[in-house]
Amino acid sequence: MKIAIPSIGESLTSMVSDTLGRAPFIIFYDSSNEEFNSLENPGFQIQDGSGLKISEIILGESADVLLTREIGRKSYSALMKRHVKIHLLKSSGTVISSINKYLKKQKVIN
């Protein structure tokens, strides 16, 4: 499973960004091999359409799941159309702690 998560920094120990469109980075974590990569968000500093810019990156990287604190309507719609599962985080924390909580919850459900 490939997980996308907006981040303030480029590493797994970085804090999760409070916003999707305005996050400086997006981190992609592959749970099958426990590898990650981070990409700069080109929409980080633009006025309008920042959410759609990062949504294009998420779709381009073929993410299965997005973990985020918030998401706009346009981004939500674009990602749902392509069957990206969206999970809203209730609290802030590091990228890796948020990923681990999500994966642990998925094991309990399955």
Backbone torsions as a table, in degrees:
resi	resn	phi	psi	omega
1	MET	NA	134.4	178.7
2	LYS	-104.5	121.3	-175.4
3	ILE	-110.2	131.5	175.2
4	ALA	-106.1	141.8	179.8
5	ILE	-150.6	125.7	179.3
6	PRO	-70.8	139.9	-172.1
7	SER	-138.9	155.2	175.6
8	ILE	-81.0	-26.5	-179.1
9	GLY	-129.5	-173.7	-173.5
10	GLU	-97.7	1.2	-175.1
11	SER	-118.8	169.0	178.9
12	LEU	-67.9	-20.8	179.0
13	THR	-89.9	0.5	175.7
14	SER	-70.2	158.4	177.5
15	MET	-78.4	147.0	174.7
16	VAL	-68.1	137.4	177.2
17	SER	-73.4	144.5	177.9
18	ASP	-72.4	-18.8	-179.0
19	THR	-127.5	150.2	178.4
20	LEU	-79.9	-57.9	-174.7
21	GLY	-64.4	-30.7	-176.8
22	ARG	-99.7	8.7	177.2
23	ALA	-68.8	134.2	178.7
24	PRO	-65.2	-29.8	-177.1
25	PHE	-137.6	159.6	169.9
26	ILE	-126.8	128.7	-179.3
27	ILE	-105.5	137.1	176.8
28	PHE	-114.3	124.1	-178.1
29	TYR	-118.2	125.9	178.8
30	ASP	-99.3	109.8	-175.4
31	SER	-71.3	-18.1	-179.2
32	SER	-73.2	-32.5	179.7
33	ASN	-124.1	3.7	177.6
34	GLU	58.1	32.8	176.2
35	GLU	-105.1	156.1	178.8
36	PHE	-140.0	159.8	169.3
37	ASN	-142.2	153.2	178.8
38	SER	-122.6	145.3	178.2
39	LEU	-127.6	144.5	173.9
40	GLU	-70.5	145.7	177.4
41	ASN	-90.9	110.9	-179.6
42	PRO	-67.3	-18.2	179.0
43	GLY	-87.8	0.8	-175.9
44	PHE	-51.5	-39.9	-174.1
45	GLN	-115.7	10.4	178.5
46	ILE	-88.5	155.3	-176.9
47	GLN	-70.8	-57.7	-175.8
48	ASP	-117.8	144.3	175.6
49	GLY	87.3	13.3	-178.7
50	SER	-64.8	-35.9	178.9
51	GLY	-65.7	-39.8	179.0
52	LEU	-69.3	-35.3	177.4
53	LYS	-60.3	-47.9	-178.6
54	ILE	-71.1	-30.7	176.2
55	SER	-63.6	-38.4	177.1
56	GLU	-61.6	-39.8	178.5
57	ILE	-65.9	-44.2	179.9
58	ILE	-59.3	-44.3	178.8
59	LEU	-68.3	-39.7	179.2
60	GLY	-64.1	-29.3	178.8
61	GLU	-89.4	1.3	178.1
62	SER	57.4	45.4	177.0
63	ALA	-69.9	143.5	176.8
64	ASP	-91.2	-31.4	-173.3
65	VAL	-137.7	142.7	171.2
66	LEU	-117.5	124.7	172.5
67	LEU	-103.6	122.6	-176.6
68	THR	-151.6	155.3	177.2
69	ARG	-81.6	-30.0	178.3
70	GLU	-153.4	159.4	177.5
71	ILE	-153.6	137.2	177.8
72	GLY	-77.9	164.9	-177.2
73	ARG	-60.7	-43.5	-177.3
74	LYS	-66.8	-42.6	178.0
75	SER	-64.6	-45.1	179.7
76	TYR	-56.0	-48.2	-178.4
77	SER	-63.3	-45.5	-178.8
78	ALA	-61.8	-41.6	-178.3
79	LEU	-74.3	-39.4	179.3
80	MET	-64.6	-36.7	178.1
81	LYS	-59.6	-31.0	-179.2
82	ARG	-100.4	15.3	173.6
83	HIS	64.1	34.5	172.1
84	VAL	-85.4	124.2	179.3
85	LYS	-74.6	130.5	-178.1
86	ILE	-111.1	123.7	179.7
87	HIS	-119.0	118.3	179.3
88	LEU	-83.8	126.5	178.5
89	LEU	-81.4	138.3	-179.0
90	LYS	-86.7	-23.3	-178.1
91	SER	-140.8	164.6	178.8
92	SER	-86.5	168.1	179.1
93	GLY	167.3	-168.4	177.6
94	THR	-79.1	160.9	178.8
95	VAL	-59.6	-48.6	-176.1
96	ILE	-66.3	-37.0	178.8
97	SER	-67.3	-37.5	177.8
98	SER	-66.8	-40.6	177.7
99	ILE	-64.1	-47.1	-179.2
100	ASN	-61.8	-40.4	177.1
101	LYS	-62.2	-43.7	-179.9
102	TYR	-63.4	-47.7	-179.1
103	LEU	-63.7	-38.2	178.1
104	LYS	-63.4	-43.0	178.5
105	LYS	-63.3	-38.5	179.5
106	GLN	-65.5	-36.9	178.1
107	LYS	-65.3	-38.1	179.1
108	VAL	-66.2	-40.5	-179.0
109	ILE	-68.2	-42.6	-177.1
110	ASN	-82.6	NA	NA
